[in-house]
Amino acid sequence: MSDCLFCKIIAGDIPADKIYEDDDMVAFRDIAPQAPQHILIVPRKHIINLSDLSETEDALIGKMMRTAAKIAADESIGDGYRTIINNGAPAGQEVFHLHMHILGGAPLGPLVSK
């Protein structure tokens, strides 16, 4: 998609602090971190969100999860991290290209207070 921010980062048209790349995905530091360590994992294939996944992307989602664990270890985040995929604007998705957040580097509180 020509107007997609993450597609432009993947293509190298917009700079990013990339920390991981392979044939399927790219990971880079979030420019507005919500934790001391805030990294995004973005598939190279433009998929809008989880609701737009097909069965052919099942392996991709599994690989994103395994990659999150590898990145957490490589970046010394340890075992105390959170992964989040927002699905749609009501859930807080701002860039409509599937992406996973890795948040860590400090104790994380509850997502929603009661």
C-alpha positions as a Markdown table, in Angstrom:
| # | Residue | x | y | z |
|---|---|---|---|---|
| 1 | Met | 0.0 | 0.0 | 0.0 |
| 2 | Ser | 1.5 | 3.3 | -1.1 |
| 3 | Asp | 0.1 | 5.3 | 1.8 |
| 4 | Cys | 0.8 | 2.8 | 4.6 |
| 5 | Leu | 3.4 | 4.1 | 7.1 |
| 6 | Phe | 4.7 | 0.6 | 8.0 |
| 7 | Cys | 4.9 | -0.4 | 4.3 |
| 8 | Lys | 7.1 | 2.7 | 3.8 |
| 9 | Ile | 9.3 | 1.7 | 6.8 |
| 10 | Ile | 9.6 | -1.8 | 5.4 |
| 11 | Ala | 10.6 | -0.5 | 2.0 |
| 12 | Gly | 13.2 | 1.8 | 3.6 |
| 13 | Asp | 11.4 | 5.0 | 2.5 |
| 14 | Ile | 11.0 | 6.1 | 6.1 |
| 15 | Pro | 13.9 | 5.6 | 8.5 |
| 16 | Ala | 13.4 | 3.5 | 11.6 |
| 17 | Asp | 15.6 | 2.0 | 14.3 |
| 18 | Lys | 15.3 | -1.6 | 12.9 |
| 19 | Ile | 16.5 | -4.3 | 15.2 |
| 20 | Tyr | 15.4 | -7.4 | 13.3 |
| 21 | Glu | 14.6 | -8.3 | 9.7 |
| 22 | Asp | 13.9 | -11.5 | 7.8 |
| 23 | Asp | 12.0 | -12.5 | 4.7 |
| 24 | Asp | 8.6 | -12.3 | 6.6 |
| 25 | Met | 8.9 | -9.4 | 9.0 |
| 26 | Val | 10.7 | -6.4 | 10.3 |
| 27 | Ala | 11.0 | -5.2 | 13.9 |
| 28 | Phe | 11.9 | -1.7 | 15.0 |
| 29 | Arg | 11.7 | 0.6 | 18.0 |
| 30 | Asp | 8.4 | 2.5 | 18.5 |
| 31 | Ile | 8.9 | 6.3 | 18.1 |
| 32 | Ala | 6.4 | 7.0 | 20.9 |
| 33 | Pro | 7.4 | 4.3 | 23.5 |
| 34 | Gln | 4.8 | 3.3 | 26.1 |
| 35 | Ala | 7.4 | 1.4 | 28.2 |
| 36 | Pro | 11.2 | 1.5 | 28.5 |
| 37 | Gln | 11.4 | -1.1 | 25.8 |
| 38 | His | 8.7 | -0.8 | 23.1 |
| 39 | Ile | 9.3 | -2.7 | 19.9 |
| 40 | Leu | 7.0 | -3.3 | 16.9 |
| 41 | Ile | 7.0 | -6.5 | 14.8 |
| 42 | Val | 5.5 | -5.9 | 11.4 |
| 43 | Pro | 4.9 | -8.5 | 8.7 |
| 44 | Arg | 6.3 | -7.5 | 5.3 |
| 45 | Lys | 3.0 | -8.5 | 3.7 |
| 46 | His | 0.3 | -5.8 | 4.1 |
| 47 | Ile | -2.4 | -7.2 | 6.2 |
| 48 | Ile | -4.8 | -4.7 | 7.8 |
| 49 | Asn | -5.3 | -6.5 | 11.2 |
| 50 | Leu | -6.1 | -9.8 | 12.8 |
| 51 | Ser | -9.6 | -9.8 | 11.4 |
| 52 | Asp | -8.1 | -9.8 | 7.9 |
| 53 | Leu | -5.9 | -12.8 | 8.4 |
| 54 | Ser | -6.5 | -15.9 | 6.3 |
| 55 | Glu | -5.5 | -19.5 | 7.1 |
| 56 | Thr | -2.5 | -19.0 | 4.9 |
| 57 | Glu | -1.1 | -16.5 | 7.5 |
| 58 | Asp | -1.3 | -19.0 | 10.4 |
| 59 | Ala | 2.4 | -19.7 | 10.3 |
| 60 | Leu | 3.2 | -16.0 | 10.1 |
| 61 | Ile | 1.4 | -15.3 | 13.3 |
| 62 | Gly | 3.2 | -18.1 | 15.0 |
| 63 | Lys | 6.5 | -16.9 | 13.7 |
| 64 | Met | 5.7 | -13.4 | 15.0 |
| 65 | Met | 5.2 | -14.8 | 18.5 |
| 66 | Arg | 8.4 | -16.8 | 18.4 |
| 67 | Thr | 10.3 | -13.7 | 17.1 |
| 68 | Ala | 8.9 | -11.6 | 19.9 |
| 69 | Ala | 10.4 | -14.0 | 22.4 |
| 70 | Lys | 13.8 | -14.0 | 20.6 |
| 71 | Ile | 13.8 | -10.2 | 20.4 |
| 72 | Ala | 12.9 | -9.9 | 24.1 |
| 73 | Ala | 15.9 | -12.2 | 24.9 |
| 74 | Asp | 18.3 | -10.4 | 22.5 |
| 75 | Glu | 17.3 | -6.9 | 23.8 |
| 76 | Ser | 17.7 | -8.1 | 27.5 |
| 77 | Ile | 14.0 | -7.5 | 28.2 |
| 78 | Gly | 13.9 | -10.8 | 30.0 |
| 79 | Asp | 10.7 | -12.8 | 30.8 |
| 80 | Gly | 8.7 | -9.8 | 32.0 |
| 81 | Tyr | 7.2 | -8.4 | 28.8 |
| 82 | Arg | 3.8 | -8.0 | 27.2 |
| 83 | Thr | 2.8 | -8.6 | 23.6 |
| 84 | Ile | -0.2 | -6.7 | 22.2 |
| 85 | Ile | -2.0 | -6.7 | 18.8 |
| 86 | Asn | -4.7 | -4.1 | 18.6 |
| 87 | Asn | -7.5 | -5.0 | 16.2 |
| 88 | Gly | -9.3 | -2.0 | 14.8 |
| 89 | Ala | -9.7 | 1.6 | 15.8 |
| 90 | Pro | -11.9 | 0.8 | 18.9 |
| 91 | Ala | -9.1 | -1.3 | 20.3 |
| 92 | Gly | -6.5 | 1.4 | 19.7 |
| 93 | Gln | -5.1 | 0.4 | 16.3 |
| 94 | Glu | -3.7 | 3.6 | 14.8 |
| 95 | Val | -1.7 | 2.2 | 11.8 |
| 96 | Phe | -3.8 | -0.2 | 9.8 |
| 97 | His | -1.1 | -2.7 | 9.0 |
| 98 | Leu | -1.0 | -5.7 | 11.3 |
| 99 | His | 1.7 | -5.2 | 14.0 |
| 100 | Met | 2.6 | -6.6 | 17.4 |
| 101 | His | 3.9 | -4.5 | 20.2 |
| 102 | Ile | 6.5 | -5.8 | 22.6 |
| 103 | Leu | 6.5 | -3.8 | 25.9 |
| 104 | Gly | 8.9 | -4.4 | 28.7 |
| 105 | Gly | 11.9 | -3.1 | 30.5 |
| 106 | Ala | 10.0 | -2.3 | 33.7 |
| 107 | Pro | 7.1 | -3.8 | 35.7 |
| 108 | Leu | 3.9 | -3.4 | 33.8 |
| 109 | Gly | 0.6 | -2.6 | 35.5 |
| 110 | Pro | -2.9 | -3.9 | 34.5 |
| 111 | Leu | -4.2 | -3.0 | 31.1 |
| 112 | Val | -7.5 | -1.8 | 32.4 |
| 113 | Ser | -8.1 | -0.5 | 35.9 |
| 114 | Lys | -11.3 | -1.5 | 37.6 |
